[in-house]
Amino acid sequence: MPPALAVGGSVLVIGVAISTSRYRTWERFAIALSLGNAIFLPVALLAHPDLSVIGHAMLTWSPLPGGLKPDTITLMIADIGATVTPWMLFFQQGAVADKGLTPSELSGARIDTLIGTILAAVFAIAAVVATAPLFSHGISAGNFQAAQFAQALQPLIGRLGASLFAIGIFEAGLVAAIAISTSSAYAFGEVTRTAHSLNAPLRDGWLFYAVLLGSASVAGGLTLVPGAPLEDIVILVNVVATLAMPPALLFLIVIANDVELMGRYRNGRLANLAGIGVTVFLVGSGLAFAVTVLFPHLLG
């Protein structure tokens, strides 16, 4: 499939998902796509992983290839930025408002978030395990773009595994495009005080929908630029997300503890401990990145 057709088709799919001007329809569509990330589970099994080695690596973080070098730290910080990101705050609050959740449904919403978090982590681990055969054969990820990953995996996990992996990568990218473009539109609407709801009819929310589709189109168009350093762009964007998250979280914690604003729903001690703990961790990650930039010689 030509890249332009794949990108254009993806943007069209996003357009169809929002065309009904109903959050419920969009949500079901997005959830179905998100559950499609489970396709990485059978791919990981086809890689014939050693579960004891995986468990040891997750518990001990060893062996770390090449040691703790600047490039390794940068990649780890980018992984954090891809997991705990500022756009999630806008997405979560926009989705809660669009869905019309009430305070009585707060516990259910938290359970939804917890389940989604666990599933996302499991699917992400499966994707890493699926690509492990490449690295065990000394093949660098920097040599591949897009579908080339699947092509490189085919001799190692078979045609079926490589095909499923290619579908999974495409589907995961589509999910990310939907989520991030929607959060961008939510944020734009919040700042400009214009309509920002997936329930808004087109005549009222045309600017919201234009930002949503425009964000997805620009991101898709970037992937079509010949020779674009897509891997470096992804890493840089997620490092910036890690650096930008602490201020956003601090404001969120302040709001969540405001008695006048939150009333009896304000943060408790445990929620504050968790929020502050994550914030401190992110600040430490930012400082670690600063060390890799300013004093790379300290890490060899």
C-alpha positions in Angstrom: 0.0 0.0 0.0 1.5 3.4 -0.9 2.3 5.5 2.2 0.1 8.4 1.1 -2.9 6.1 0.8 -2.2 4.6 4.2 -2.0 8.1 5.8 -4.9 9.5 3.9 -7.0 6.5 4.8 -6.2 6.8 8.4 -7.2 10.5 8.5 -10.4 9.5 6.7 -11.1 6.9 9.4 -10.7 9.5 12.1 -13.1 11.8 10.2 -15.7 9.0 10.0 -15.3 8.4 13.8 -16.2 12.0 14.6 -18.8 12.5 11.8 -21.7 11.5 13.9 -21.1 14.3 16.5 -21.7 11.8 19.2 -19.1 11.0 21.9 -20.6 7.6 22.6 -20.0 6.5 19.0 -16.5 7.9 19.0 -15.7 6.2 22.3 -16.8 2.8 21.1 -14.8 3.1 18.0 -11.7 4.2 19.9 -12.1 1.4 22.5 -12.4 -1.2 19.7 -9.2 0.1 18.1 -7.4 0.2 21.5 -8.3 -3.4 22.2 -6.7 -4.2 18.9 -3.4 -3.6 20.5 -3.8 -7.1 22.0 -2.6 -8.4 18.6 1.0 -8.0 20.0 0.3 -10.8 22.5 0.3 -13.7 19.9 3.3 -12.0 18.1 5.2 -12.0 21.4 4.5 -15.8 21.8 5.7 -16.4 18.3 9.0 -14.9 19.3 9.3 -17.9 21.8 10.3 -15.7 24.8 12.0 -17.1 27.9 9.6 -16.0 30.6 12.2 -16.4 33.4 14.6 -14.1 31.6 11.8 -11.5 31.0 10.8 -11.6 34.7 14.5 -11.2 35.8 15.0 -8.2 33.5 11.8 -6.5 34.7 12.7 -7.0 38.4 16.4 -6.1 38.1 16.7 -3.9 35.0 19.7 -6.0 33.9 21.5 -6.7 31.8 21.3 -3.1 30.4 22.9 -3.2 26.9 25.9 -0.9 26.9 25.4 0.2 30.4 23.8 3.5 31.6 24.9 5.7 28.7 23.4 9.1 27.7 21.6 7.5 24.7 20.1 4.9 27.0 18.9 7.5 29.5 17.4 9.6 26.8 15.5 6.6 25.5 14.2 5.8 29.0 13.1 9.3 29.5 11.3 9.3 26.1 9.5 6.1 27.2 8.4 7.9 30.4 7.2 10.9 28.3 5.2 8.5 26.0 3.5 7.1 29.1 2.9 10.1 31.4 2.1 13.0 29.1 0.6 16.4 29.4 -2.0 15.8 26.6 -3.5 13.0 28.8 -4.7 15.7 31.3 -6.7 17.5 28.5 -7.9 14.2 27.1 -9.1 12.8 30.4 -11.0 16.0 31.5 -12.5 16.4 28.0 -13.7 12.8 27.9 -15.1 13.0 31.4 -17.1 16.1 30.5 -18.2 14.7 27.1 -19.3 11.4 28.6 -21.4 13.4 31.2 -20.0 11.6 34.2 -21.3 12.6 37.6 -19.6 12.5 41.0 -21.4 9.3 41.8 -19.6 7.6 38.9 -16.1 8.7 39.9 -15.2 5.3 41.3 -16.2 3.6 38.1 -14.2 6.1 36.0 -11.1 5.4 38.1 -11.5 1.6 37.6 -11.8 2.2 33.9 -8.6 4.2 34.0 -6.8 1.5 36.0 -7.9 -1.3 33.6 -6.8 0.8 30.6 -3.5 1.4 32.3 -2.8 -2.2 33.0 -3.8 -3.3 29.5 -1.7 -0.6 27.8 1.3 -1.8 29.9 0.8 -5.5 29.0 0.4 -4.7 25.3 3.5 -2.5 25.3 5.5 -5.2 27.0 4.3 -7.7 24.4 5.4 -5.4 21.6 8.9 -5.1 23.1 9.1 -8.9 23.6 8.0 -9.4 19.9 11.0 -7.3 18.7 13.5 -9.0 21.0 14.7 -11.4 18.4 16.0 -8.5 16.3 18.3 -7.3 19.2 19.4 -10.8 20.1 20.7 -11.1 16.6 22.6 -7.7 17.0 20.2 -5.8 14.6 19.8 -2.1 15.5 16.4 -0.5 15.6 17.9 2.6 14.0 18.1 0.7 10.7 14.3 0.5 10.2 11.3 2.7 9.5 7.6 1.8 9.6 6.9 -1.6 8.0 10.6 -2.4 7.7 10.4 -3.7 11.3 7.9 -6.3 10.3 10.0 -7.3 7.3 13.1 -7.7 9.5 11.1 -9.9 11.9 9.7 -12.2 9.3 12.8 -14.6 9.1 12.8 -14.8 12.9 9.1 -15.1 13.9 7.6 -16.2 10.6 5.3 -14.6 8.0 2.2 -14.8 10.3 4.0 -13.1 13.2 5.5 -10.4 11.0 2.1 -9.7 9.4 0.4 -9.4 12.7 3.1 -7.1 13.9 2.7 -4.8 10.9 -1.1 -4.7 11.5 -0.4 -4.0 15.2 2.0 -1.1 14.5 -0.5 0.5 12.0 -3.4 0.1 14.5 -1.4 1.4 17.4 -0.4 4.5 15.4 -4.0 5.1 14.5 -5.1 4.9 18.1 -2.4 7.4 19.1 -3.5 9.7 16.2 -7.1 9.6 17.4 -6.3 10.2 21.1 -3.6 12.9 20.7 -5.5 14.9 18.0 -8.6 14.8 20.1 -6.8 16.0 23.2 -5.2 18.8 21.0 -8.7 19.9 20.0 -9.9 19.8 23.6 -7.0 21.9 24.7 -7.5 24.4 21.9 -11.2 24.7 22.7 -10.4 25.3 26.4 -7.9 28.0 25.7 -10.0 29.8 23.0 -13.3 29.2 24.9 -14.9 27.8 21.8 -17.0 24.7 21.5 -14.9 21.7 22.4 -17.0 18.6 22.5 -17.4 15.5 20.4 -21.2 16.0 21.0 -21.1 19.4 19.3 -22.9 19.6 15.9 -20.6 20.6 13.1 -22.0 24.1 12.7 -21.1 24.9 16.3 -18.0 22.9 16.8 -16.4 23.2 13.3 -13.3 24.8 14.7 -12.9 22.0 17.2 -13.2 19.4 14.5 -10.9 21.3 12.2 -8.2 21.3 14.8 -8.7 17.6 15.5 -8.5 16.6 11.8 -5.7 19.2 11.2 -3.6 17.8 13.9 -3.9 14.2 12.6 -3.2 15.4 9.0 -0.1 17.3 10.0 1.3 14.4 11.9 0.5 12.0 9.1 2.0 14.4 6.5 5.2 14.5 8.5 5.7 10.7 8.1 5.5 11.2 4.3 8.5 13.6 4.2 11.3 11.8 2.4 14.2 11.0 4.7 12.5 12.6 7.8 14.3 11.4 11.0 11.1 9.9 12.4 12.8 8.0 15.2 14.6 11.1 16.5 11.4 13.2 16.2 9.5 10.6 18.3 12.2 10.5 21.0 12.5 14.3 21.1 8.8 14.9 21.4 8.5 12.4 24.3 11.5 13.8 26.1 9.8 17.3 25.9 6.6 15.7 27.3 8.6 14.4 30.3 10.1 17.9 30.9 6.7 19.6 30.5 4.7 17.3 32.7 5.8 18.4 36.2 4.4 21.9 36.0 1.2 20.6 34.7 0.9 18.0 37.5 1.7 20.7 40.1 -1.2 22.8 38.9 -3.4 19.8 38.9 -2.5 18.9 42.4 -3.2 22.4 43.6 -6.6 22.4 41.9 -7.4 18.9 43.3 -6.7 20.2 46.9 -8.7 23.4 46.6 -11.5 23.0 49.2 -13.7 25.7 47.7 -13.5 24.2 44.2 -13.5 20.5 44.9 -15.5 20.3 48.2 -15.7 16.8 49.6 -14.1 15.4 46.4 -10.7 17.1 47.0 -7.6 14.9 47.2 -7.0 12.7 50.2 -3.6 11.9 51.7 -3.1 8.8 49.5 -3.9 10.6 46.3 -1.6 13.5 47.2 1.2 11.1 48.0 0.8 9.4 44.7 0.6 12.6 42.7 3.5 14.2 44.4 5.5 11.0 44.1 5.0 10.9 40.3 5.9 14.6 40.1 9.1 14.1 42.0 10.0 11.1 39.8 9.4 13.2 36.6 11.5 16.1 38.0 14.3 13.6 38.7 14.0 12.2 35.2 14.3 15.8 33.8 17.4 16.3 35.9 18.9 13.1 34.7 18.3 14.2 31.1 20.0 17.5 31.9 23.1 15.6 33.2 23.3 13.6 29.9 23.2 16.9 27.9 25.5 19.0 30.0 27.9 16.4 31.4 27.8 13.4 29.1 31.4 12.5 30.1 30.2 11.6 33.6 28.4 8.6 32.2 31.2 7.4 30.0 
